[in-house]
Amino acid sequence: MSDLITAWSPDQKNAFGRTPITFQHELVESRLFEDEALARVLDAYPAELYDINLFDFDADGQHTMRTGARGRRSGQEVLEGVKEGRIWVQLRRAEAWYPQLGDLIKEAFAGISGQAQGFRPIQLNGQLILSAPGAKVPFHADAPGVVLFHLRGRKRIWIYPADEAHMPQQGMENILLKQQTEDLPYRREMDAAAQVFDLEPGMAAAWPLHAPHRIENLGTFNVSLSVDYQTWASRLTNGAHYANGVFRRWGLPVAAMDKTPAFARAGLWAASLGLKRARLVEDRIKGLERSFELGMDTPAEARP
């Protein structure tokens, strides 16, 4: 068992993937997340895997998102821009493009598998996230399972039930069919149902599949590692959602996922493979337009 994962209680061994939990990790002990290392990675990272986003929130917590481009800024300049502004930068596929970090991800998940009863991931995909002191991530739900390893700064996360009131089944179907982004309609009264955690460096959080969540930084520059994972159970469930989304468009009856047994999910997953190859539903979210470039084009409200 990896020594990167520590401080699990007996209850957490059974709770992983069934309820929101936090636990301790030691990824923060590496030097991969210091400024010098981050600047080097930001310099070298492939442009197509480099996301720069700015969220605008109104008084009710509703948001709009603008996406940006790095332009000709050096890694050090990008890092300083994140620290001083309101943007966040996400480096996708970190397990492949930041090899040392990829090794840590594998080691950490070996430790989780050794602690969490029955947890056997079959695919891992890491995103290294750098976010400004005032950055927020809106109410949304991820299609894969997620473990969030916090590395620098302080942030607060609200995790909501994965039920029809907070994560409608048709919404997840649309996410998997790429008819909408992972962002969801949000109302402040939903917060009454959320579990809230303040994350410090060395803490990690995990939550049930498709549980919506939102995040706010607590006045400090933040670095986190978000790792998407798939198990066979999550793969079958997501395939079933995809097939149901197509069938719903054809006017066919769709059962509630929590009433769909494992063997039926497996059949729907198998159907989804053929439906995806047939490309019956057009991807509506590909090619999000970049609305600003770091530097002089950065929106004034995102600068210090």
Residue pairs with C-beta under 8 A, 6 or more apart in sequence:
1 110
1 111
1 114
1 115
2 107
2 108
2 110
2 111
2 114
3 26
3 111
4 25
4 26
4 27
4 104
4 107
4 108
4 111
5 23
5 24
5 25
5 26
5 108
5 111
5 112
5 114
5 115
6 23
6 24
6 25
6 26
7 23
7 24
8 23
8 115
8 116
12 21
12 23
12 115
12 116
13 115
13 116
13 117
14 117
15 21
16 112
16 115
16 116
16 117
16 119
16 206
17 116
17 119
17 145
17 206
17 208
17 209
18 208
19 207
19 208
20 159
20 195
20 197
20 205
20 206
20 207
20 208
20 211
21 205
21 206
21 207
22 197
22 199
22 203
22 204
22 205
22 206
23 203
23 204
23 206
24 202
24 203
24 204
25 108
25 149
25 202
25 203
25 204
26 202
27 33
27 104
27 108
27 149
27 151
27 225
28 151
28 152
28 201
28 202
30 100
30 104
31 37
32 98
32 100
32 101
32 104
33 151
33 152
33 223
35 79
38 75
38 79
38 130
38 223
39 74
39 75
39 76
39 78
39 79
40 75
41 75
41 91
41 98
41 128
42 74
42 75
42 76
42 78
42 79
42 89
42 91
43 74
43 75
43 76
44 75
45 91
45 97
46 97
47 69
47 70
49 91
49 92
49 93
49 97
50 70
50 89
50 90
50 91
50 92
51 67
51 89
51 90
51 91
51 92
52 67
52 68
52 69
52 70
52 87
52 88
52 89
52 294
53 65
53 66
53 67
53 68
53 87
53 88
53 89
53 90
54 65
54 66
54 67
54 68
54 86
54 87
54 88
54 292
54 299
54 302
55 63
55 64
55 65
55 66
55 135
55 136
55 137
55 138
56 63
56 64
56 65
56 66
56 301
57 63
57 136
57 138
60 187
60 188
61 138
61 139
61 186
61 187
61 188
62 186
63 136
63 138
63 183
65 138
65 183
66 291
66 292
66 299
67 288
67 289
67 290
67 291
68 87
68 290
68 291
68 292
68 293
68 294
68 297
68 298
69 290
69 292
69 293
69 294
70 78
70 293
70 294
71 293
71 294
71 295
71 297
72 295
73 81
73 294
73 295
77 294
78 89
78 294
79 130
81 87
81 294
81 298
82 88
82 89
82 130
82 131
82 132
82 221
83 132
83 133
83 221
84 132
84 303
84 304
85 132
85 298
85 302
85 303
85 304
86 132
86 134
86 135
86 301
86 302
86 303
87 131
87 132
87 135
87 294
87 298
87 302
88 129
88 130
88 131
88 132
88 135
88 137
89 129
89 130
89 131
90 127
90 128
90 129
90 130
91 97
91 98
91 127
91 128
91 129
92 125
92 127
93 125
93 126
93 127
94 101
94 102
94 105
94 126
94 127
94 128
94 225
95 101
95 102
95 105
95 106
95 124
95 125
95 126
95 227
96 102
98 126
98 128
101 126
101 128
101 225
102 126
105 124
105 126
105 225
105 227
106 124
108 149
108 227
109 121
109 124
109 147
109 227
109 229
112 119
112 147
113 119
113 120
113 121
119 231
120 231
120 232
121 145
121 229
121 230
121 231
122 230
122 231
122 232
122 235
123 229
123 230
124 227
124 228
124 229
125 144
125 227
125 228
125 229
126 225
126 226
126 227
126 228
127 225
127 226
127 227
127 228
128 223
128 224
128 225
129 222
129 223
129 224
129 225
129 226
130 221
130 222
130 223
131 137
131 153
131 155
131 217
131 221
131 222
131 223
131 224
132 217
132 221
132 222
132 302
133 153
133 217
133 219
133 220
133 221
133 222
134 217
134 219
135 216
135 217
135 222
136 214
136 215
136 216
136 217
137 214
137 215
137 216
138 183
138 186
138 214
139 160
139 183
139 184
139 185
139 186
139 190
139 212
139 213
139 214
140 181
140 182
140 183
140 184
140 212
140 213
140 214
141 162
141 167
141 171
141 172
141 175
141 182
141 184
141 210
141 211
141 212
141 213
142 182
142 210
142 228
143 172
143 175
143 176
143 182
143 210
143 238
144 209
144 228
144 229
144 230
144 234
144 238
145 206
145 209
145 228
145 229
145 230
145 231
145 234
146 206
146 207
146 226
146 227
146 228
146 229
147 204
147 205
147 206
147 226
147 227
147 229
148 157
148 199
148 204
148 205
148 206
148 224
148 225
148 226
148 227
149 204
149 224
149 225
149 226
149 227
150 199
150 200
150 201
150 202
150 203
150 204
150 205
150 222
150 224
151 201
151 223
151 224
151 225
152 201
152 220
152 221
152 222
152 223
153 201
153 217
153 218
153 220
153 221
153 222
153 223
154 198
154 199
154 200
154 217
154 218
154 219
154 220
154 222
155 198
155 199
155 215
155 216
155 217
155 218
155 222
155 224
156 196
156 197
156 198
156 199
156 215
156 216
156 218
157 196
157 197
157 199
157 205
157 213
157 214
157 215
158 191
158 194
158 195
158 196
158 213
158 214
158 215
159 194
159 195
159 196
159 197
159 205
159 207
159 211
159 212
159 213
160 166
160 167
160 190
160 193
160 194
160 211
160 212
160 213
161 167
161 193
161 211
162 208
162 209
162 210
162 211
162 212
165 190
165 193
166 184
166 190
166 193
166 212
167 184
167 210
167 211
167 212
169 241
169 244
169 254
169 256
169 257
170 245
170 248
171 180
171 184
172 210
172 241
173 241
173 242
173 244
173 245
173 248
174 180
174 245
175 181
175 182
176 238
176 241
176 242
176 245
177 242
177 245
177 246
177 281
178 281
178 283
178 284
178 285
178 286
179 245
179 281
179 284
179 285
180 284
180 285
181 285
184 212
186 214
197 203
197 205
198 218
199 205
199 224
207 213
209 234
209 237
233 262
235 269
236 262
236 265
236 266
236 268
236 269
237 257
237 265
238 269
239 265
239 268
239 269
239 270
239 271
239 272
239 273
240 257
240 260
240 264
240 265
240 268
240 269
240 272
241 257
242 272
242 275
242 276
243 268
243 269
243 271
243 272
243 275
244 254
244 255
244 257
244 268
245 281
246 272
246 275
246 280
246 281
247 253
247 254
248 254
249 281
255 264
257 265
260 268
292 298
292 299
